[in-house]
């Protein structure tokens, strides 16, 4: 948790970060989301796409793979990078600014389960997501990608 506190302090600085949300769909067209831990500083107990910030020097494809492993305990194969770029601007729930580059991925190993920053994981039908408030700009991303 100490590392997270350092990360949170850095996020309060006025920089723009690179966010890498990961869109994982199953054969039924459902989308996998994680429910963020209630202890998270940004969007506690909110549902959102797996993903996170790219580390300095890290290829963003590797960020997508790393975040899926860290948050869901699964290995993924990248299918494609979205052609769209989104942004998450500062709000009362999230004080940092990020440019988000979504990736589509497929689970190749493991069963999704809650880990570290998540308290639950669940597959959602697209019509369910239309009614939900999601963390960050994830709803705008899913709408922009034509998935909901």
Secondary structure as UniProt FT lines:
FT   HELIX           2..11
FT   STRAND          16..25
FT   TURN            27..28
FT   STRAND          31..36
FT   TURN            38..39
FT   TURN            44..45
FT   STRAND          47..48
FT   STRAND          50..53
FT   TURN            56..57
FT   HELIX           60..72
FT   STRAND          75..81
FT   STRAND          86..88
FT   STRAND          97..100
FT   STRAND          103..109
FT   TURN            116..117
FT   STRAND          118..124
FT   HELIX           126..130
FT   TURN            136..137
FT   HELIX           138..144
FT   TURN            145..146
//
